[in-house]
Amino acid sequence: MLHTENDRIAYHDGRPDLQKGRIEEVRDEGPHAVYRVRNEETNEIQVITQGQID
């Protein structure tokens, strides 16, 4: 599934728990997409790949 800006997603970032956030920017759309996500709980910005989205 392709995601767009402002989509709410759940993703893995290396921490034990699943993280939740909102996409702020999409780069390189397609199967190798890269997303800039704002974490809902910590308010930090993270860059994740398509493969990290649950």
C-alpha distances in whole Angstrom, upper triangle without the diagonal:
4,6,10,13,15,12,13,11,13,14,16,19,22,23,24,22,18,18,17,16,15,14,17,16,13,15,14,11,9,9,12,11,13,13,17,16,19,20,21,24,26,25,24,22,20,18,15,13,9,11,13,10,11
4,7,10,12,10,12,11,14,14,17,19,22,24,25,23,19,18,17,16,14,12,14,13,10,12,11,8,7,8,10,9,11,11,14,15,18,19,20,23,25,23,23,20,18,16,14,12,9,12,13,11,12
4,7,9,6,9,9,12,12,16,17,21,22,23,21,18,16,14,12,10,8,11,10,8,11,12,9,9,11,12,9,10,9,11,11,14,16,17,20,21,20,19,17,16,14,12,11,9,12,12,10,12
4,6,6,9,10,14,15,18,19,23,24,26,23,20,18,15,13,10,7,9,8,7,10,12,9,11,13,14,10,11,9,11,11,14,16,17,20,21,19,19,16,16,14,14,13,12,15,15,13,15
4,6,9,11,14,15,18,19,23,24,26,23,20,17,14,11,8,5,5,6,6,10,13,11,14,16,16,12,12,9,9,9,11,14,15,18,19,16,16,14,14,13,14,14,14,17,16,14,17
4,6,9,13,15,18,19,23,23,25,22,19,16,12,9,6,5,6,8,10,14,16,15,17,19,19,15,14,11,11,9,10,12,12,16,17,14,15,14,14,15,15,16,15,18,17,14,16
4,6,10,12,16,17,21,21,23,20,16,14,11,8,6,6,8,10,10,14,16,14,16,17,17,14,14,11,11,10,11,12,12,16,17,16,16,15,15,15,14,15,13,16,15,12,13
4,7,10,14,15,19,19,20,16,13,11,7,6,4,7,10,12,13,16,19,17,18,19,19,16,15,12,12,9,10,10,9,13,15,14,15,14,14,14,14,15,14,16,14,11,11
4,6,10,12,16,16,17,14,10,8,6,6,6,7,11,13,13,16,18,16,17,16,17,14,13,11,12,9,10,10,10,13,15,14,15,14,13,13,11,12,11,12,10,7,8
4,7,10,13,13,13,10,6,5,4,7,9,10,14,16,15,18,20,18,18,17,17,16,15,12,13,10,11,10,10,12,14,14,15,14,13,13,11,12,11,12,9,6,6
4,7,10,10,11,9,6,5,6,8,10,11,14,15,15,17,18,17,17,16,15,14,13,11,12,10,11,10,11,13,14,15,14,13,11,11,8,9,9,9,5,4,5
4,6,7,8,8,5,6,9,11,13,14,17,18,17,18,19,19,19,17,16,15,14,13,13,12,13,11,13,14,14,16,14,14,11,11,9,10,10,9,5,6,7
4,6,8,9,8,7,10,11,14,14,16,17,17,18,19,20,20,18,17,16,13,12,12,11,12,11,13,13,13,14,12,12,9,9,8,10,12,11,7,9,11
4,7,8,9,10,13,15,18,18,20,21,21,21,22,23,23,21,19,19,16,16,16,15,16,14,16,15,15,17,15,15,12,12,11,13,15,13,9,12,13
4,6,7,8,12,14,18,19,21,22,22,23,25,25,26,24,22,21,19,18,17,15,15,13,15,13,13,15,14,15,13,14,13,15,17,15,12,14,14
4,7,9,13,16,19,21,23,25,25,26,27,27,27,25,24,23,22,20,20,18,18,15,16,14,15,18,17,18,16,18,16,18,19,16,13,14,14
4,6,10,13,17,19,21,23,23,25,27,26,26,24,24,23,21,19,19,16,16,13,13,12,13,16,16,17,15,17,16,17,18,16,13,13,12
4,7,10,14,15,19,20,20,22,24,23,23,21,21,20,18,16,17,14,14,11,12,11,13,15,15,16,14,15,13,15,15,14,10,10,8
4,7,10,12,15,17,18,20,22,22,22,21,20,18,16,14,14,10,10,7,8,8,10,11,11,12,11,13,11,14,14,14,10,9,9
4,7,10,13,15,16,19,21,20,21,21,20,18,16,13,13,9,9,6,6,7,10,10,11,12,11,13,12,14,14,15,12,10,10
4,7,9,12,14,17,19,18,20,20,19,16,14,11,10,6,5,4,5,8,9,9,9,9,9,11,11,14,14,15,12,10,12
4,6,9,11,15,17,16,18,19,19,15,13,10,9,5,5,7,7,11,12,10,11,10,10,12,12,14,14,16,14,12,13
4,6,7,11,14,13,15,16,15,12,10,6,6,4,7,9,10,14,14,12,12,10,10,10,10,11,12,15,13,11,14
4,7,10,14,14,16,18,17,13,11,7,6,6,7,10,12,15,15,12,12,9,10,10,11,13,14,17,16,14,17
4,7,10,10,14,16,14,10,8,6,5,7,10,13,15,18,18,15,14,11,11,9,11,12,13,16,15,14,18
4,7,7,10,12,11,7,6,5,7,9,12,15,17,21,20,18,17,13,12,10,10,10,10,14,14,13,16
4,6,9,11,9,6,5,6,8,11,15,18,20,23,23,20,18,15,13,10,10,10,10,14,15,15,18
4,6,9,7,5,6,9,11,15,18,21,23,26,26,24,22,18,16,12,12,10,10,13,15,15,19
4,7,7,5,7,9,12,15,18,21,23,26,26,24,22,19,17,14,13,10,9,13,15,14,17
4,5,5,9,11,15,17,20,22,24,27,28,26,25,21,19,16,14,11,9,11,14,13,16
4,6,9,12,16,17,21,22,25,27,27,26,25,22,19,16,13,9,7,9,12,12,14
4,7,10,14,16,19,21,24,26,26,25,23,19,16,13,11,7,6,8,11,12,15
4,7,10,12,16,18,21,23,23,22,20,16,14,11,9,6,5,9,11,11,14
4,7,10,13,15,18,21,20,19,16,13,10,7,6,5,6,9,10,10,14
4,6,10,12,15,18,17,15,13,10,8,6,5,6,8,11,10,10,13
4,7,10,13,15,14,12,10,7,6,5,7,9,11,14,12,12,15
4,6,9,12,11,9,8,6,5,6,7,10,12,14,12,11,14
4,6,9,8,6,6,4,6,9,11,14,15,17,14,13,16
4,6,6,5,5,6,7,10,11,14,16,17,14,13,14
4,6,5,8,10,11,14,15,18,18,20,16,15,16
4,6,8,11,12,16,16,19,21,21,18,17,17
4,5,9,11,14,16,19,21,21,18,18,19
4,7,9,13,15,19,20,22,18,18,19
4,6,10,12,16,19,20,17,17,19
4,7,10,13,16,18,15,15,18
4,6,10,13,14,11,12,15
4,7,10,12,10,11,15
4,7,8,6,8,12
4,5,6,7,11
4,6,6,9
4,6,8
4,6
4
